[in-house]
Amino acid sequence: MANTSLIQLENNPQIDAAAERLSMSRREFLQFCAALATTLGLPQGADAAVAEAVATKKRPSVIWLHFQECTGCSESILRAEHPTLEKLILDIISLDYHETLFAAAGHQVEAARHAAMRENKGQYILVVEGAIPTRDNGVYCKIGGKTALELLKECAADAAAVIAIGSCASWGGMPSTGPNPTGASSVDKVLGKPVVTIPGCPPNPYNFLTTVVHFLTFGALPAVDHLGRPKFAYSRLIHENCERRAHFDAGRFAMEFGDDGHRKGYCLYKLGCKGPETYANCSVILFGDAGAGTWPVACGHPCIGCTEQGVGFEKPIHAMAKLKNIEPSAFLPRIVEEKGMGASLGSAAVLAAVAGAAAGAGAMVAKNLGLSHQAEEMERAKQEASTSARSEG
Amino acid sequence: MTTRRDFLRGCLAGGAAAAATVVPEVACARDTLQRPPEALGLLYDATLCVGCQACVAACKQVNANPAEFTAVDKLWDTPLDTSGHTFNLIKMYRNGTMETKDAETNGFAFMKTSCMHCADPSCVSACPVSAMTKDPLTGVVGYDADACIGCRYCVAACPFGIPKYQYDSPTGKIGKCELCRHRHKDGHYSACAEVCPTGATLFGRTEDLLAEAKRRLALKPGEWTTMPRGRLAKPGETAEEAARWKGLRNQDYAAQVGAYKQHVYGETEYGGTQVLKLSAVEFEKVGMPNLPPKAAAATSETIQHSLYGGLVMPLAVLAGLTWVAKRNVVHDEDDKQGGQS
């Protein structure tokens, strides 16, 4: 890691310049960097490294492809607020090709893509939004006369990193649900190699931004799980950090939309919430930068599991989630719980001594019982003998 | 001349003869009692249980029981066993690395611990004052604190260790699950079943629950099936019958069939219990004792009622004692001379 101390960035003109470029105060800029570092779960000091990287490194070139999708992922990214995305895509990264956001059109924009790919060969980041139709040689999606299959393979060949954004690019998502007439497939299947995936419908913009900034700062993509999802965002079940979790544990459930429990904010599990089987950080970082209560579950709708292959767009919304976090709880008692403790050596010794003394005393008493009676008898016999001797005498 | 001694001897002989004629009539065996036809109960399916303990929390709430702490921080209700203030508890079987749920080796499994509401309850049989009662209609084993004398025979009698005494109070009572019978009149059924998110605890008529349990045993493990939650409706239940109970009528959902041991615990144990259990781990390993179909209450009551019927045993013992006493008594005539000295 490069710099680990914010103090070293004191009076650094590059930081001030970067802040100004992003229309932020210096303080806001450093807070933004710290927030990204925190989202990544990086240790203390990483904020300085992120700030330095954002301020000094060359902006990475980003090529953004659209295939079978609704542009919801792009819309989601556009709604990130700190910094506003136009600053981010123009100043932190260099977005060199994006079909929705580009002012140019036609041959002009295709030329821009070729130019960016040539100039940043082996350096640029390829972001793919949408599934790739594979049936009938991919004729179902064409841009500039090229099929999605061709475009993806062409752009991925010289990319430093490939990021699949959204559920469609990650595993096929909604277009790939049965009967899947276009043979919609995912980026990793088409390329035949694992890529970083940011699933979600739409995904949280900060999960994408943080992944990009991680690449910028450390020159490598963040650690991912077996489905290519960055672990900093997709290693926890929504259920584990859900604000309604206490209601689940206490057995308070909304039974129908609009019923008393639903109005009171009870757990949505029985309405089909997929939080217990969906890995994502929605319950932690929320959505849309509008403060608390701005993610589906908080609004009263059960999670549909959009980040989870086999759950989102596949299981009906009302269908019950399979709880993935059934783990042995430390709180539950054993079948037979040992209570109290065995005798200590000291207490056993004391008890043995008392018992021994009692047994000894008992034996002595028993022995003496007969003796005293015998002695009494002998005494009386002696007295009788003396009286009778006296009377005779 | 009839002496006082002769009179007593005659009385005793007569009594013994009378007892001998009475014995064959009273020594009749008592059969194990069976569940009433409309018996209410629970079905606990350990493979559906997720260990959330919502049932434990709900039980405490509706029975106004305080939390019990076993950890030093005193933050959570953590009873180690059922007690005078804990009528329902989820316990956990642990083995090895505890990796897989419902696996016997290197696994873990949950088990609900609460009153089984036996068809022939030992606690009711042992209670000397009828503080423990079995409802003739619902079969709920209830407790009447006003009749209780605090002898705790029920505590010793129960094979499941359920009735527990409140030792922390000078005026302690027995604490046990009464199937939320105090809430039945308001249309509420057992709170543990009301709140269970997965239908692991299901309320209903034991007859229907037994049919449901057998349906699950007949399915293939891993297969998807419809599992009821909350209250299991009686087949062909009318709207009028359903209106007796509050809550949603249909909370069915799709779930996977567990790898059950082919045994419904409580079907025949001690003549049957009204609370039934299904488990993927051997029942003895999850704390459910292996019990014969003949209830202990039937055996003990047969013995007791035979012995005490028509005062047979007291009379027989008195006769025996008298005979021994008579044999050892030295006759007056023998020590007449000594007495004169």
Interface residues (C-beta under 8 A of the other chain):
Chain A: F248 D249 A250 G251 R252 F253 M255 E256 C267 Y269 K270 A319 M320 K322 L323 I326 P328 S329 F331 L332 P333 R334 I335 V336 E337 K339
Chain B: V50 G51 C52 Q53 A54 C55 A57 A58 W76 T78 P79 L80 D81 L89 I90 K91 M92 Y93 R94 M98 K101 F108 F110 M111 E194 V195 C196 P197 T198 R229 G247 L248 Q251 Y253 A254 A255 Q256 K285 V286 G287
